[in-house]
Amino acid sequence: MQKIELEISFFGAFRKYERTGPLRLTLAAGAGMAAVKAAIAEALDPAASDLLKVSALADAQQVLSSAHVFDTSAQLVLLPPVSGG
C-alpha cells in the first residue's frame, strides 16, 4: 500500500498546538478527510477535538471539501472557524 506524507501548519486557535513546526503525518494513499482529521486529533491535545470538528483544511489553492481524498503527499493548513466581520 502506498503511503503519503502530510505536513500540516496551524493557524488561529490551533497555533498553540504547534510544538516545533508543522505536524507531519504518514497515512495510506486514498485517505479521506475524516481519516486525516482523526489522525490530527490523535496527535493533538484532546481539548482540541471539538474545534477540529468545525475546522477546515486547505492546500495552497483552496479550502478542501469534506469529500476530499488525499492521493499524494501535500502541505496543508488547518483553519479554525473565525467570527467577526
C-alpha positions as a Markdown table, in Angstrom:
| # | Residue | x | y | z |
|---|---|---|---|---|
| 1 | Met | 0.0 | 0.0 | 0.0 |
| 2 | Gln | 1.4 | 3.4 | -1.0 |
| 3 | Lys | 1.9 | 5.9 | 1.8 |
| 4 | Ile | 1.6 | 9.7 | 1.6 |
| 5 | Glu | 3.1 | 12.4 | 3.8 |
| 6 | Leu | 1.0 | 15.3 | 5.0 |
| 7 | Glu | 2.6 | 18.4 | 6.5 |
| 8 | Ile | 0.1 | 20.5 | 8.5 |
| 9 | Ser | 0.6 | 24.0 | 9.7 |
| 10 | Phe | -1.7 | 25.5 | 12.3 |
| 11 | Phe | -3.4 | 28.9 | 12.4 |
| 12 | Gly | -5.6 | 30.9 | 14.7 |
| 13 | Ala | -6.7 | 29.0 | 17.8 |
| 14 | Phe | -4.6 | 25.9 | 16.7 |
| 15 | Arg | -1.4 | 27.8 | 16.8 |
| 16 | Lys | -0.9 | 26.9 | 20.5 |
| 17 | Tyr | -0.7 | 23.2 | 19.5 |
| 18 | Glu | 2.2 | 23.7 | 17.1 |
| 19 | Arg | 5.2 | 22.5 | 19.0 |
| 20 | Thr | 8.3 | 22.5 | 16.9 |
| 21 | Gly | 6.9 | 23.3 | 13.5 |
| 22 | Pro | 4.3 | 21.7 | 11.3 |
| 23 | Leu | 2.7 | 18.4 | 12.2 |
| 24 | Arg | 3.8 | 15.6 | 9.9 |
| 25 | Leu | 1.6 | 12.6 | 9.3 |
| 26 | Thr | 2.1 | 9.4 | 7.3 |
| 27 | Leu | -1.1 | 7.9 | 6.0 |
| 28 | Ala | -2.2 | 5.4 | 3.4 |
| 29 | Ala | -2.8 | 7.0 | -0.1 |
| 30 | Gly | -6.5 | 7.4 | -0.6 |
| 31 | Ala | -7.2 | 8.6 | 2.9 |
| 32 | Gly | -10.3 | 10.7 | 3.2 |
| 33 | Met | -10.8 | 13.9 | 5.2 |
| 34 | Ala | -12.3 | 12.0 | 8.1 |
| 35 | Ala | -9.2 | 9.8 | 8.4 |
| 36 | Val | -6.9 | 12.9 | 8.2 |
| 37 | Lys | -8.8 | 14.7 | 10.9 |
| 38 | Ala | -8.8 | 11.6 | 13.1 |
| 39 | Ala | -5.0 | 11.4 | 12.7 |
| 40 | Ile | -4.7 | 15.1 | 13.6 |
| 41 | Ala | -7.0 | 14.7 | 16.6 |
| 42 | Glu | -4.8 | 11.8 | 17.8 |
| 43 | Ala | -1.7 | 13.9 | 17.6 |
| 44 | Leu | -3.1 | 16.9 | 19.3 |
| 45 | Asp | -4.4 | 17.6 | 22.8 |
| 46 | Pro | -7.8 | 16.0 | 23.4 |
| 47 | Ala | -9.1 | 19.5 | 24.2 |
| 48 | Ala | -8.7 | 20.4 | 20.5 |
| 49 | Ser | -11.2 | 17.8 | 19.2 |
| 50 | Asp | -14.3 | 19.9 | 19.3 |
| 51 | Leu | -12.6 | 22.8 | 17.5 |
| 52 | Leu | -11.1 | 20.3 | 15.0 |
| 53 | Lys | -14.6 | 19.1 | 14.0 |
| 54 | Val | -15.7 | 22.5 | 12.8 |
| 55 | Ser | -12.4 | 23.5 | 11.2 |
| 56 | Ala | -11.2 | 23.3 | 7.6 |
| 57 | Leu | -8.1 | 22.0 | 5.9 |
| 58 | Ala | -6.7 | 23.9 | 2.9 |
| 59 | Asp | -3.9 | 23.4 | 0.4 |
| 60 | Ala | -2.1 | 26.2 | -1.5 |
| 61 | Gln | -5.1 | 26.6 | -3.9 |
| 62 | Gln | -8.3 | 26.0 | -2.0 |
| 63 | Val | -10.2 | 25.0 | 1.1 |
| 64 | Leu | -10.7 | 21.3 | 0.8 |
| 65 | Ser | -14.2 | 19.7 | 1.0 |
| 66 | Ser | -15.2 | 17.0 | 3.4 |
| 67 | Ala | -15.2 | 14.6 | 0.5 |
| 68 | His | -11.6 | 15.3 | -0.5 |
| 69 | Val | -9.3 | 12.2 | -0.9 |
| 70 | Phe | -5.6 | 12.5 | -0.4 |
| 71 | Asp | -3.8 | 10.6 | -3.1 |
| 72 | Thr | -0.5 | 12.4 | -3.0 |
| 73 | Ser | 1.7 | 14.0 | -0.3 |
| 74 | Ala | 0.7 | 17.6 | 0.5 |
| 75 | Gln | 1.4 | 20.7 | 2.5 |
| 76 | Leu | -1.8 | 21.8 | 4.3 |
| 77 | Val | -3.0 | 24.4 | 6.7 |
| 78 | Leu | -5.6 | 23.8 | 9.5 |
| 79 | Leu | -8.0 | 26.7 | 9.6 |
| 80 | Pro | -10.3 | 27.2 | 12.6 |
| 81 | Pro | -13.6 | 29.0 | 12.1 |
| 82 | Val | -13.5 | 32.7 | 12.6 |
| 83 | Ser | -16.1 | 35.2 | 13.8 |
| 84 | Gly | -16.4 | 38.9 | 13.3 |
| 85 | Gly | -16.9 | 41.0 | 10.3 |
